Amino acid sequence: MGLVFSGASCNPAASRVEEADGADSSSAVIAIHSTAEWSQNWQSHIQSNKLMVIEFTAAWCGPCRAMEPAFKAMSSQFSDAVFIKIDVDELRKVAQQWKVEAMPTFVLVKRGREVDRVVGANKDELKKKIQLHLIN
């Protein structure tokens, strides 16, 4: 399945922690909207041993929207990991660097290196891989 990007421009808004269902402040998904935000989060990550789970998504992607509640719930459940959300239309170059070809794509990163990947809306597989890499 090929990756399709729309002509949306980058939103310079600051990072924000999104709340599950608009009300649950225990969700810890960080939405990245600029390359500067991405660079800052990336530099912080590579200096830590934490697992980073990057969700590559798009506003127009139905399976991405379907995965959103599960991803937010996992960010609350697995507080030892960092959960990042990147819209491929806002940050095309970042998506290209990670070779994202379909959405949603979840890339699991430790110490600056990809350790696993889930392509598609498979919440059980994603949860299993997060659990695996949190203990390793």
PyRosetta script that sets phi, psi and omega in degrees:
from pyrosetta import init, pose_from_sequence

init()
pose = pose_from_sequence("MGLVFSGASCNPAASRVEEADGADSSSAVIAIHSTAEWSQNWQSHIQSNKLMVIEFTAAWCGPCRAMEPAFKAMSSQFSDAVFIKIDVDELRKVAQQWKVEAMPTFVLVKRGREVDRVVGANKDELKKKIQLHLIN")
pose.set_psi(1, 126.7)
pose.set_omega(1, -177.6)
pose.set_phi(2, -80.5)
pose.set_psi(2, 155.1)
pose.set_omega(2, 178.6)
pose.set_phi(3, -86.6)
pose.set_psi(3, 132.5)
pose.set_omega(3, -179.4)
pose.set_phi(4, -120.1)
pose.set_psi(4, 127.6)
pose.set_omega(4, 177.7)
pose.set_phi(5, -115.3)
pose.set_psi(5, 138.7)
pose.set_omega(5, 175.3)
pose.set_phi(6, -88.9)
pose.set_psi(6, 179.7)
pose.set_omega(6, -177.9)
pose.set_phi(7, -87.8)
pose.set_psi(7, 19.0)
pose.set_omega(7, -178.6)
pose.set_phi(8, -63.9)
pose.set_psi(8, 142.6)
pose.set_omega(8, 179.2)
pose.set_phi(9, -93.7)
pose.set_psi(9, 166.5)
pose.set_omega(9, -177.8)
pose.set_phi(10, -71.1)
pose.set_psi(10, 132.9)
pose.set_omega(10, 177.1)
pose.set_phi(11, -90.1)
pose.set_psi(11, 119.0)
pose.set_omega(11, -176.6)
pose.set_phi(12, -79.2)
pose.set_psi(12, 10.4)
pose.set_omega(12, -178.9)
pose.set_phi(13, -60.2)
pose.set_psi(13, 150.7)
pose.set_omega(13, -179.4)
pose.set_phi(14, -70.2)
pose.set_psi(14, 159.8)
pose.set_omega(14, 175.3)
pose.set_phi(15, -57.9)
pose.set_psi(15, 148.7)
pose.set_omega(15, 175.4)
pose.set_phi(16, -144.1)
pose.set_psi(16, 150.9)
pose.set_omega(16, 174.9)
pose.set_phi(17, -89.1)
pose.set_psi(17, 121.5)
pose.set_omega(17, -178.3)
pose.set_phi(18, -84.3)
pose.set_psi(18, 147.9)
pose.set_omega(18, -179.5)
pose.set_phi(19, -105.1)
pose.set_psi(19, 132.0)
pose.set_omega(19, 178.9)
pose.set_phi(20, -61.9)
pose.set_psi(20, 132.7)
pose.set_omega(20, 178.9)
pose.set_phi(21, 55.5)
pose.set_psi(21, 21.0)
pose.set_omega(21, 176.7)
pose.set_phi(22, 73.5)
pose.set_psi(22, -1.0)
pose.set_omega(22, -175.5)
pose.set_phi(23, -135.2)
pose.set_psi(23, -19.8)
pose.set_omega(23, -175.5)
pose.set_phi(24, -88.7)
pose.set_psi(24, 103.0)
pose.set_omega(24, -176.7)
pose.set_phi(25, -75.0)
pose.set_psi(25, 0.0)
pose.set_omega(25, 179.5)
pose.set_phi(26, -81.5)
pose.set_psi(26, -10.7)
pose.set_omega(26, 175.8)
pose.set_phi(27, -69.5)
pose.set_psi(27, 141.1)
pose.set_omega(27, -176.6)
pose.set_phi(28, -128.6)
pose.set_psi(28, 40.2)
pose.set_omega(28, 177.5)
pose.set_phi(29, -83.6)
pose.set_psi(29, 125.9)
pose.set_omega(29, 179.1)
pose.set_phi(30, -98.6)
pose.set_psi(30, 116.3)
pose.set_omega(30, 178.1)
pose.set_phi(31, -86.9)
pose.set_psi(31, 126.0)
pose.set_omega(31, -179.3)
pose.set_phi(32, -103.3)
pose.set_psi(32, 129.4)
pose.set_omega(32, -175.8)
pose.set_phi(33, -122.5)
pose.set_psi(33, 2.7)
pose.set_omega(33, 178.8)
pose.set_phi(34, -150.3)
pose.set_psi(34, 159.3)
pose.set_omega(34, 178.2)
pose.set_phi(35, -66.0)
pose.set_psi(35, -31.1)
pose.set_omega(35, 177.8)
pose.set_phi(36, -64.6)
pose.set_psi(36, -43.5)
pose.set_omega(36, 177.1)
pose.set_phi(37, -62.5)
pose.set_psi(37, -43.4)
pose.set_omega(37, 179.3)
pose.set_phi(38, -61.1)
pose.set_psi(38, -46.7)
pose.set_omega(38, -179.4)
pose.set_phi(39, -59.8)
pose.set_psi(39, -42.6)
pose.set_omega(39, -179.6)
pose.set_phi(40, -63.5)
pose.set_psi(40, -47.5)
pose.set_omega(40, 179.2)
pose.set_phi(41, -65.6)
pose.set_psi(41, -39.2)
pose.set_omega(41, -179.5)
pose.set_phi(42, -64.8)
pose.set_psi(42, -46.6)
pose.set_omega(42, 179.4)
pose.set_phi(43, -61.0)
pose.set_psi(43, -41.0)
pose.set_omega(43, 177.6)
pose.set_phi(44, -63.0)
pose.set_psi(44, -40.6)
pose.set_omega(44, -177.9)
pose.set_phi(45, -67.2)
pose.set_psi(45, -47.2)
pose.set_omega(45, -173.4)
pose.set_phi(46, -66.7)
pose.set_psi(46, -13.7)
pose.set_omega(46, 176.9)
pose.set_phi(47, -92.8)
pose.set_psi(47, 1.9)
pose.set_omega(47, 179.4)
pose.set_phi(48, -120.7)
pose.set_psi(48, 171.0)
pose.set_omega(48, 177.0)
pose.set_phi(49, -101.7)
pose.set_psi(49, 9.5)
pose.set_omega(49, -177.1)
pose.set_phi(50, -72.4)
pose.set_psi(50, 149.5)
pose.set_omega(50, 171.8)
pose.set_phi(51, -76.6)
pose.set_psi(51, 132.5)
pose.set_omega(51, 174.2)
pose.set_phi(52, -110.8)
pose.set_psi(52, 129.4)
pose.set_omega(52, 177.0)
pose.set_phi(53, -112.6)
pose.set_psi(53, 112.9)
pose.set_omega(53, -177.5)
pose.set_phi(54, -103.7)
pose.set_psi(54, 123.2)
pose.set_omega(54, 175.7)
pose.set_phi(55, -100.4)
pose.set_psi(55, 117.6)
pose.set_omega(55, 173.1)
pose.set_phi(56, -95.9)
pose.set_psi(56, 121.8)
pose.set_omega(56, -169.3)
pose.set_phi(57, -140.2)
pose.set_psi(57, 176.9)
pose.set_omega(57, 173.9)
pose.set_phi(58, -150.0)
pose.set_psi(58, 145.0)
pose.set_omega(58, -177.8)
pose.set_phi(59, -59.6)
pose.set_psi(59, -32.4)
pose.set_omega(59, -175.7)
pose.set_phi(60, -87.2)
pose.set_psi(60, -0.7)
pose.set_omega(60, -173.7)
pose.set_phi(61, -90.2)
pose.set_psi(61, 110.8)
pose.set_omega(61, 179.5)
pose.set_phi(62, -58.5)
pose.set_psi(62, -50.4)
pose.set_omega(62, 178.3)
pose.set_phi(63, -60.3)
pose.set_psi(63, -31.5)
pose.set_omega(63, 177.1)
pose.set_phi(64, -64.9)
pose.set_psi(64, -45.2)
pose.set_omega(64, 178.9)
pose.set_phi(65, -63.8)
pose.set_psi(65, -36.5)
pose.set_omega(65, 179.6)
pose.set_phi(66, -67.0)
pose.set_psi(66, -31.1)
pose.set_omega(66, -179.4)
pose.set_phi(67, -82.5)
pose.set_psi(67, -17.3)
pose.set_omega(67, -173.4)
pose.set_phi(68, -54.7)
pose.set_psi(68, -48.6)
pose.set_omega(68, 179.7)
pose.set_phi(69, -61.4)
pose.set_psi(69, -39.7)
pose.set_omega(69, -179.9)
pose.set_phi(70, -67.2)
pose.set_psi(70, -41.1)
pose.set_omega(70, 179.6)
pose.set_phi(71, -63.5)
pose.set_psi(71, -43.1)
pose.set_omega(71, 178.0)
pose.set_phi(72, -63.9)
pose.set_psi(72, -41.2)
pose.set_omega(72, 178.8)
pose.set_phi(73, -63.5)
pose.set_psi(73, -40.5)
pose.set_omega(73, 178.4)
pose.set_phi(74, -64.6)
pose.set_psi(74, -35.4)
pose.set_omega(74, 178.9)
pose.set_phi(75, -64.1)
pose.set_psi(75, -30.9)
pose.set_omega(75, 176.6)
pose.set_phi(76, -78.3)
pose.set_psi(76, -40.6)
pose.set_omega(76, -177.3)
pose.set_phi(77, -69.3)
pose.set_psi(77, -41.3)
pose.set_omega(77, -176.2)
pose.set_phi(78, -106.7)
pose.set_psi(78, 73.4)
pose.set_omega(78, -175.2)
pose.set_phi(79, -71.0)
pose.set_psi(79, -10.1)
pose.set_omega(79, 177.1)
pose.set_phi(80, -82.0)
pose.set_psi(80, -3.6)
pose.set_omega(80, 178.8)
pose.set_phi(81, -112.9)
pose.set_psi(81, 159.9)
pose.set_omega(81, 176.4)
pose.set_phi(82, -104.7)
pose.set_psi(82, 127.7)
pose.set_omega(82, -178.3)
pose.set_phi(83, -110.1)
pose.set_psi(83, 122.3)
pose.set_omega(83, -176.2)
pose.set_phi(84, -120.5)
pose.set_psi(84, 139.4)
pose.set_omega(84, 176.9)
pose.set_phi(85, -119.5)
pose.set_psi(85, 125.9)
pose.set_omega(85, 179.8)
pose.set_phi(86, -126.6)
pose.set_psi(86, 124.4)
pose.set_omega(86, 174.6)
pose.set_phi(87, -83.3)
pose.set_psi(87, 122.3)
pose.set_omega(87, -176.0)
pose.set_phi(88, -64.6)
pose.set_psi(88, -24.3)
pose.set_omega(88, 178.3)
pose.set_phi(89, -76.7)
pose.set_psi(89, -28.4)
pose.set_omega(89, 177.8)
pose.set_phi(90, -81.6)
pose.set_psi(90, -38.0)
pose.set_omega(90, -175.6)
pose.set_phi(91, -125.9)
pose.set_psi(91, 65.5)
pose.set_omega(91, -178.0)
pose.set_phi(92, -56.3)
pose.set_psi(92, -44.4)
pose.set_omega(92, -176.0)
pose.set_phi(93, -64.7)
pose.set_psi(93, -37.6)
pose.set_omega(93, 177.8)
pose.set_phi(94, -65.3)
pose.set_psi(94, -44.3)
pose.set_omega(94, 178.2)
pose.set_phi(95, -61.3)
pose.set_psi(95, -40.0)
pose.set_omega(95, 178.9)
pose.set_phi(96, -67.1)
pose.set_psi(96, -39.3)
pose.set_omega(96, 178.4)
pose.set_phi(97, -60.7)
pose.set_psi(97, -34.9)
pose.set_omega(97, -179.9)
pose.set_phi(98, -91.1)
pose.set_psi(98, 6.8)
pose.set_omega(98, 176.7)
pose.set_phi(99, 55.8)
pose.set_psi(99, 44.9)
pose.set_omega(99, 178.0)
pose.set_phi(100, -78.0)
pose.set_psi(100, 123.3)
pose.set_omega(100, -177.7)
pose.set_phi(101, -118.7)
pose.set_psi(101, -9.5)
pose.set_omega(101, 179.9)
pose.set_phi(102, -152.2)
pose.set_psi(102, 156.8)
pose.set_omega(102, 178.1)
pose.set_phi(103, -123.8)
pose.set_psi(103, 146.9)
pose.set_omega(103, -5.6)
pose.set_phi(104, -76.9)
pose.set_psi(104, 150.3)
pose.set_omega(104, 170.8)
pose.set_phi(105, -124.1)
pose.set_psi(105, 132.1)
pose.set_omega(105, 179.0)
pose.set_phi(106, -114.5)
pose.set_psi(106, 120.4)
pose.set_omega(106, -179.7)
pose.set_phi(107, -110.9)
pose.set_psi(107, 126.0)
pose.set_omega(107, 179.0)
pose.set_phi(108, -101.3)
pose.set_psi(108, 126.5)
pose.set_omega(108, -172.9)
pose.set_phi(109, -128.5)
pose.set_psi(109, 137.2)
pose.set_omega(109, 174.2)
pose.set_phi(110, -134.8)
pose.set_psi(110, 134.1)
pose.set_omega(110, 178.9)
pose.set_phi(111, 51.4)
pose.set_psi(111, 37.6)
pose.set_omega(111, 176.2)
pose.set_phi(112, 82.0)
pose.set_psi(112, 5.7)
pose.set_omega(112, -178.4)
pose.set_phi(113, -126.3)
pose.set_psi(113, 142.0)
pose.set_omega(113, 176.1)
pose.set_phi(114, -67.6)
pose.set_psi(114, 128.5)
pose.set_omega(114, 178.2)
pose.set_phi(115, -110.7)
pose.set_psi(115, -18.0)
pose.set_omega(115, 179.5)
pose.set_phi(116, -168.1)
pose.set_psi(116, 169.1)
pose.set_omega(116, -178.0)
pose.set_phi(117, -155.1)
pose.set_psi(117, 141.7)
pose.set_omega(117, 173.0)
pose.set_phi(118, -126.0)
pose.set_psi(118, 123.3)
pose.set_omega(118, 177.5)
pose.set_phi(119, -108.7)
pose.set_psi(119, 124.2)
pose.set_omega(119, -179.5)
pose.set_phi(120, 105.8)
pose.set_psi(120, 171.5)
pose.set_omega(120, -175.0)
pose.set_phi(121, -88.4)
pose.set_psi(121, 68.9)
pose.set_omega(121, -179.0)
pose.set_phi(122, -117.2)
pose.set_psi(122, 87.2)
pose.set_omega(122, -174.4)
pose.set_phi(123, -66.4)
pose.set_psi(123, -33.0)
pose.set_omega(123, 179.8)
pose.set_phi(124, -67.1)
pose.set_psi(124, -43.1)
pose.set_omega(124, 178.4)
pose.set_phi(125, -64.8)
pose.set_psi(125, -42.2)
pose.set_omega(125, 179.1)
pose.set_phi(126, -61.4)
pose.set_psi(126, -47.1)
pose.set_omega(126, -179.6)
pose.set_phi(127, -60.6)
pose.set_psi(127, -43.8)
pose.set_omega(127, -179.8)
pose.set_phi(128, -60.9)
pose.set_psi(128, -43.4)
pose.set_omega(128, -178.6)
pose.set_phi(129, -70.9)
pose.set_psi(129, -35.3)
pose.set_omega(129, 175.9)
pose.set_phi(130, -62.7)
pose.set_psi(130, -47.3)
pose.set_omega(130, 180.0)
pose.set_phi(131, -59.7)
pose.set_psi(131, -43.1)
pose.set_omega(131, -179.8)
pose.set_phi(132, -59.8)
pose.set_psi(132, -46.6)
pose.set_omega(132, -174.5)
pose.set_phi(133, -82.5)
pose.set_psi(133, -14.7)
pose.set_omega(133, 173.1)
pose.set_phi(134, -73.9)
pose.set_psi(134, -30.3)
pose.set_omega(134, -179.6)
pose.set_phi(135, -90.2)
pose.set_psi(135, -15.7)
pose.set_omega(135, -179.9)
pose.set_phi(136, -99.9)
pose.dump_pdb("model.pdb")
